[in-house]
Amino acid sequence: MTTATERSVPKPVFTDAEAGAKEFPDSTARRFNYYVPQKRKQTHYEDVTVEVQPDPRHYLAQGWLYGFSDGRGGYPLDWTVLKAWGSDRPEPVRGPGSGGKGYEWPAHGWHEFRDPNEEWELSLYRYNANVVRQVGQNVEAARRSKAFGQWNPNWVRFVERHVGAWMHVDHGLGLYLFANANRRAPTNMHNNAISVNSMHRIRAAQDLALYGLTLSEEIDGFDGSAHLDAWNSDPAWQGVRETAERLTAVDDWCEAVFAANVVFEPLVGELFRSHLVQHAAPRNGDFVTPTIVGAEEYDFSERDLRYTKAMFELLTADREFADHNKRILHSWLADWVPASIAAARALQPLWSQPDAKPPRFEDALDSAKSRFAGIVTDLGLETPKELAQ
């Protein structure tokens, strides 16, 4: 009988992970203690958001883990000319093995921002899934009931050219403005809010694109590519196109968000969506398009504008740089208000195209200006004289 020779191989030895097995003073704590909550009690939003993006001014003793070819690391605060208190304090000089502690929490004023929408991954998926589900159900219900057959012929042409053209604005700002600003913002609270804003715009562009495909199948003669000609060649859209393309080229992430959400959207976006499309559509037999456009309108007015106001209210009331920030914000208003007013006025011919007309353009523009002035006042800024144009 042959006896197998036992091979000499290392045997696995199972031990505790030393660090995880040790007892620390906070081993049984139910809350994080590396930040101070905004209110008396920590929220789940803060637990999954605050300092997820590290900052060596507070901790991360070895400095930034990554950097750029010019030697700067991580998320430089000079990616915007606006400042929060503590921005000018030097970053602690530390290296591998140096240990030590940075500034007490919060290391600077940027960390004080909290998104009033409390956006993070779970809220993003839930919200957008609900919107897409509802929009899909609305369109499907209209398709089954043959509701598109009630549209006036001129309204069919209006939707294929002009409602479709707005998807270019949504796509451009979502992908090239807000997604870029998200990467440049200095805290994870800013990152989450701005990236969700980006997803809202990209989803809205997708909603309009899919809607156009449905209308191409349901309405004889509907030209699903007419929006390209409108966007590229129609004089009414060239002011919007120029302003939107300028916005996507802004390098300062604060200026990009401010110009888009505080100036362009109230003066141009809401003017087109609320005061034109949502007013004119029902008068021309269309009760479906307002649900598509209305979803985007809710995104902006109830969520994106909400975080934007909270973000800039902190900066205009900053205990160290309030005057500095207001001076810069006023200069941005002087730059972007005239461009947005000019883009809005170029859209005026669209008000006369539907058979059943919406309220007068001048009344709509006055309403948009009034809303814009209220937003600016809420931020502690002066209404720009350029608004009278």
PyMOL commands that set and color helices and strands:
alter all, ss='L'
color gray80, all
select helices_A, chain A and resi 18-21+44-49+77-79+109-112+121-144+147-150+153-184+188-218+226-233+235-248+253-283+289-316+322-346+348-352+361-378+385-388
alter helices_A, ss='H'
color red, helices_A
deselect
rebuild
show_as cartoon
